[in-house]
Amino acid sequence: MAIFLTGSTGYLGGYLAAGLFHGHRESLNLLVRAKSQQEAGERLWQSLQLHMDFREFQDFVAARARVFLGDLTHPQFGLPDDDYHALAESTDSLIHCAASLNRKSEKQCLNVNLRGTLEVIQLARRAQDHHGLRRFSHVSTVAVAGARQDEVVQEDSAIDWARSDYDPYARTKKFCEHMVHQLLPEVPRTIFRPAIVLGDSRRPETTQFDMVQAFSVLASLPVLPLKPNDRIDIVPADYVGSAIVRIHQSAAPKYPRYHLSSGTGSQTYRELTDALVQTGGSRARYLPSLGGPFFGVLNWLSRKKNTLGRGASLLKVFWPYLIWNTVFDNSRVVEELGGEAPAKFSTYAAPLLRFSRENKFRYPAKPWPSKNATMVSAGGGAGA
């Protein structure tokens, strides 16, 4: 039997696949959007090389991973009937991590987040009817809490359907949680809501740069239109990945929902900008009264087709989450992990920003080593 993991070629999904491989013995069923096993292997290598070398990657895929070539948004993932039945019959638990984070495209969020989650739920129901399902873990987001200001949000009161949502991503993820709850009543379910996932507390390397770029822009400004004592809830990817894997593999998690966040330990902008002075910048002045005009400038600059426009567009998208001064209580996950709290962003922000700038906000990915190194999964598929 195996754990079905979606999103394994994504940033957080790579942490989950690596965590399950390094710390546990179960096989993995991986859904990868690709036309061949070889293409799927190359996509997986791009995701997992942050966590292992190529030899270890080959051993992992050959011994422990069965790769299914499919698309989350297609009926039965677009798989042939035999493959779909094999997936359902061999799946013992599910971690649904795949999602569209495109906060500007309602179409993409509807297709990937809603339709995709519905297909994963359908698979879970088939597995449950066939042999029973150990657990369904759904990776959501703290953004389901909707429009907030100056709050500490608890897990069980986060969703308030009367509140407005900031963007299509938050709205669709809220409905995804609702579907999981309504359509899988007999399956043990765990909802994970990460806050702003940014960097790795153990090393400067990252493969996800959108939020890093937004912070790079802020760190370069002599005047910040923010309140210096406002807090921002940032959590490292290594903590999030470890928490999801450990709780999913637990025989009996204590709670149905977890905020994967820094909670009341979230740092202020003053603390973060002081830490980022190490990257060569100067200490910024804070003028929160400039927030309105600053957003107007961002709106104008975001239309430009250049690097400045790209940075402005990112800041515009994330702006609501930068000024809401809202954090998400993390006492449940800290308790579940035996008192382990996430590292503070200030302890690793400077090396993360240096690495990102030196590599022009691109990960220096290693290519597939050789045409002779074909992709072979545990299911027996070889790359063409």
C-alpha positions in Angstrom: 0.0 0.0 0.0 1.1 3.6 -0.6 0.6 7.2 0.2 -0.9 9.2 -2.7 0.8 12.6 -2.9 -0.2 15.4 -5.2 2.0 18.4 -6.0 5.3 16.4 -5.7 6.9 18.6 -8.4 6.1 21.8 -6.5 8.0 23.6 -3.9 6.3 22.3 -0.7 5.5 19.0 -2.3 9.2 18.4 -2.8 9.6 18.8 1.0 6.8 16.3 1.6 8.2 13.7 -0.9 11.7 14.0 0.6 10.4 13.9 4.1 8.4 10.7 3.5 11.3 9.1 1.7 14.0 9.9 4.3 11.9 9.3 7.5 9.4 6.6 6.6 9.1 3.3 4.7 5.9 3.6 2.8 5.8 3.6 -0.9 4.5 6.7 -2.7 2.0 7.1 -5.5 2.9 10.3 -7.3 0.7 12.1 -9.9 2.9 14.0 -12.3 1.7 16.0 -15.3 3.9 14.7 -18.1 3.7 12.9 -21.5 6.3 10.2 -20.6 8.0 8.6 -17.6 11.2 10.3 -18.6 9.6 13.8 -18.7 8.0 13.0 -15.3 11.4 12.0 -13.9 13.0 15.2 -15.1 10.2 17.2 -13.4 10.6 15.3 -10.2 14.4 15.7 -10.3 13.9 19.5 -10.6 11.8 19.5 -7.5 13.8 17.0 -5.3 17.4 18.0 -6.1 17.1 20.6 -3.3 16.8 17.6 -0.9 18.9 14.8 -2.4 21.6 14.0 -4.9 20.8 12.2 -8.2 21.9 8.7 -7.0 19.6 8.9 -4.0 16.8 10.3 -6.2 17.1 7.3 -8.6 17.1 4.9 -5.7 14.0 6.6 -4.2 12.0 6.5 -7.4 13.0 3.0 -8.4 12.3 1.5 -5.0 9.6 3.5 -3.4 7.7 5.7 -5.9 5.1 4.7 -8.6 4.6 7.6 -11.0 1.2 8.1 -12.6 1.1 10.3 -15.7 -2.0 12.4 -15.2 -3.6 15.8 -14.8 -5.3 16.9 -11.6 -8.1 18.6 -13.5 -9.1 15.8 -15.8 -11.8 13.1 -14.9 -9.9 10.2 -13.2 -6.8 12.4 -13.7 -6.9 11.4 -17.4 -5.5 8.0 -16.5 -6.5 4.8 -18.3 -9.0 2.7 -16.4 -6.5 0.1 -15.3 -4.0 2.7 -14.0 -6.8 4.6 -12.2 -8.0 1.4 -10.5 -4.5 0.5 -9.6 -4.0 3.9 -8.0 -7.2 3.6 -6.0 -6.6 0.1 -4.9 -3.0 0.7 -3.8 -3.6 4.0 -2.0 -3.8 3.7 1.8 -3.7 7.5 2.6 -3.6 10.8 0.7 -1.8 14.1 1.1 -3.3 16.6 -1.3 -0.7 19.4 -1.7 -1.2 20.5 -5.3 -2.8 23.9 -5.8 -2.7 26.9 -8.0 -1.2 29.9 -6.1 -2.1 32.3 -8.9 -3.9 34.9 -6.9 -4.8 36.9 -10.0 -6.4 34.2 -12.1 -9.9 33.1 -11.0 -10.0 30.6 -13.9 -6.9 28.8 -12.9 -7.8 28.7 -9.2 -11.2 27.3 -10.0 -9.8 24.6 -12.4 -6.8 23.5 -10.3 -8.1 24.1 -6.7 -11.7 23.2 -7.0 -11.9 20.7 -9.8 -8.6 19.2 -8.8 -9.6 18.8 -5.2 -12.9 17.2 -6.3 -11.0 14.6 -8.3 -8.8 13.8 -5.4 -11.8 13.4 -3.1 -13.4 11.1 -5.7 -10.3 8.9 -5.6 -10.4 9.0 -1.8 -14.0 7.8 -1.8 -13.1 4.9 -4.2 -10.2 3.9 -1.9 -12.4 4.2 1.1 -15.1 2.0 -0.4 -12.5 -0.6 -1.6 -10.4 -1.1 1.5 -10.8 1.8 3.8 -8.6 4.9 4.0 -6.2 5.6 6.9 -6.1 9.4 6.5 -6.9 12.3 4.1 -4.5 15.2 4.7 -5.4 18.4 2.9 -2.9 21.3 2.6 -4.9 24.5 2.7 -3.8 28.0 3.7 -4.3 30.6 6.5 -5.8 32.8 3.7 -9.1 30.9 4.2 -9.6 33.3 7.2 -10.6 36.0 4.7 -10.2 39.8 5.3 -8.8 40.4 8.8 -7.1 43.2 10.7 -5.1 43.2 13.9 -6.1 39.7 15.0 -4.8 36.4 16.4 -6.8 33.8 14.6 -7.6 30.3 16.0 -8.1 27.2 13.8 -11.7 26.5 14.7 -12.9 30.1 14.1 -10.8 30.9 11.0 -13.5 30.3 8.5 -16.3 32.9 8.6 -18.4 32.7 5.5 -19.7 36.2 6.0 -16.2 37.7 5.5 -14.8 38.8 2.2 -11.8 37.1 0.6 -8.7 38.9 -0.7 -8.4 36.9 -3.9 -9.5 33.8 -5.9 -6.8 31.7 -4.3 -8.2 32.3 -0.8 -11.8 31.8 -1.9 -11.2 28.5 -3.7 -9.1 27.1 -0.9 -11.9 27.9 1.6 -14.4 25.9 -0.6 -11.8 23.1 -0.9 -11.8 22.6 2.9 -15.6 22.6 2.8 -15.7 19.9 0.2 -13.2 17.7 2.1 -15.4 18.0 5.2 -18.7 17.4 3.5 -17.8 14.7 1.0 -15.5 12.5 3.2 -17.5 12.2 6.4 -16.2 8.7 7.3 -12.6 9.3 6.5 -10.1 10.6 9.1 -9.3 14.1 7.9 -6.5 16.5 8.8 -6.4 20.1 7.5 -3.1 21.9 7.4 -3.1 25.7 6.9 0.4 27.1 6.3 1.0 30.8 6.7 3.5 32.6 4.4 6.0 29.9 3.6 9.3 31.5 2.9 12.8 29.9 2.7 14.4 27.1 4.7 15.8 27.8 8.1 18.7 25.3 7.6 20.2 26.7 4.3 20.0 29.7 2.0 18.9 27.8 -1.1 15.3 28.0 -2.3 13.5 27.2 -5.5 10.5 29.6 -4.8 11.2 33.3 -5.2 8.0 35.2 -5.6 7.7 36.3 -1.9 11.5 36.6 -1.7 11.4 39.2 -4.5 8.7 41.1 -2.8 10.8 41.3 0.4 13.8 42.2 -1.7 11.9 45.2 -3.0 10.9 46.2 0.5 14.4 45.8 1.8 15.7 48.2 -0.8 13.3 51.0 0.0 14.6 53.9 2.1 11.0 54.6 3.4 8.5 51.9 4.1 4.7 52.5 4.0 4.2 50.0 6.9 3.7 50.1 10.6 7.0 49.1 12.3 5.3 47.1 15.0 2.9 45.2 12.8 3.6 41.5 12.7 3.8 39.3 9.7 3.4 35.5 10.0 6.2 33.8 8.1 7.2 30.1 8.5 10.1 28.2 7.0 9.3 25.4 4.5 11.3 22.8 6.4 9.1 23.3 9.4 5.9 23.1 7.3 7.1 20.0 5.5 8.2 18.2 8.6 5.0 19.0 10.5 2.7 17.7 7.7 4.7 14.5 7.3 4.9 13.8 11.0 1.2 14.5 11.7 0.0 12.6 8.6 2.0 9.6 9.8 0.8 9.9 13.4 -1.6 7.1 14.5 -3.9 9.6 16.1 -3.4 13.4 15.6 -4.8 15.4 18.4 -6.7 17.9 16.3 -8.6 18.1 13.0 -7.0 21.4 11.9 -3.5 22.9 12.3 -2.1 26.4 11.6 1.5 25.9 10.4 2.6 29.3 11.3 4.7 31.4 13.7 1.7 32.4 15.6 2.2 34.9 18.4 5.9 34.5 17.9 5.6 36.2 14.5 8.1 39.1 14.2 7.5 42.7 13.5 8.6 44.6 10.4 11.1 46.5 12.6 12.7 43.2 13.7 12.9 41.9 10.1 14.3 45.1 8.5 17.0 45.2 11.3 17.9 41.6 10.3 18.1 42.5 6.6 20.5 45.3 7.2 23.1 42.5 7.0 22.5 42.3 3.3 24.0 45.7 2.8 20.9 47.9 3.0 20.3 50.8 5.3 17.8 51.1 8.1 14.5 52.1 6.7 12.2 54.9 7.9 8.5 53.9 8.5 5.8 56.2 7.2 2.5 54.2 7.3 0.6 57.2 6.1 2.1 56.6 2.6 0.3 53.2 2.3 -2.4 54.6 0.0 -0.2 56.5 -2.4 2.3 53.6 -2.3 -0.3 51.1 -3.4 -1.3 53.5 -6.2 2.3 53.6 -7.5 2.4 49.8 -7.3 -0.7 49.6 -9.4 0.8 51.8 -12.0 4.2 50.1 -12.0 2.7 46.6 -12.2 1.6 47.4 -15.8 5.3 47.8 -16.9 6.8 44.9 -18.8 10.2 45.0 -17.0 11.9 43.9 -13.8 10.5 46.8 -11.9 7.0 46.0 -13.1 7.5 42.3 -12.0 8.5 43.4 -8.5 5.6 45.8 -8.3 3.1 43.2 -9.5 4.3 40.8 -6.8 4.0 43.4 -4.1 0.5 44.4 -5.3 -0.6 40.7 -5.1 0.8 40.2 -1.6 0.0 43.7 -0.3 -3.2 42.7 1.6 -1.3 40.1 3.5 1.5 42.5 4.3 -0.7 45.1 6.0 -3.3 43.0 7.8 -1.2 42.6 11.0 -2.8 39.2 11.6 -1.2 36.1 12.9 -2.4 32.5 13.3 -2.2 30.7 16.6 0.2 27.8 16.2 -0.1 26.3 19.7 -1.7 23.1 18.3 1.2 22.2 16.0 3.8 23.1 18.6 2.1 20.8 21.1 1.8 18.0 18.5 5.5 18.3 17.7 6.5 18.1 21.3 7.2 21.8 21.8 9.1 22.4 18.6 8.4 25.9 17.3 9.5 27.2 13.9 12.7 29.2 13.4 12.3 33.0 13.3 12.6 34.5 9.9 15.2 37.0 11.1 17.6 34.1 11.8 17.8 33.1 8.1 16.4 36.0 6.1 19.8 37.6 5.3 21.4 34.5 3.7 18.2 33.7 1.9 18.1 37.1 0.3 21.8 37.0 -0.6 21.4 33.7 -2.3 18.3 34.9 -4.2 19.9 38.1 -5.4 23.2 36.5 -6.4 21.3 34.0 -8.5 19.0 36.6 -9.9 16.0 35.0 -8.2 16.4 31.7 -10.1 17.5 28.4 -8.7 20.7 27.1 -10.4 19.1 23.8 -11.2 21.2 20.8 -12.1 20.2 19.2 -15.4 19.3 15.5 -15.9 22.8 14.0 -15.7 22.7 11.7 -18.8 20.5 10.5 -21.6 21.5 7.0 -20.5 20.0 7.6 -17.0 16.4 6.6 -17.8 13.6 7.1 -15.4 12.3 3.8 -13.8 9.6 4.0 -11.2 8.6 1.3 -8.7 5.6 0.6 -10.9 8.0 -0.6 -13.6 7.6 2.3 -16.0 10.8 3.2 -17.9 11.4 6.5 -19.7 11.1 6.5 -23.4 
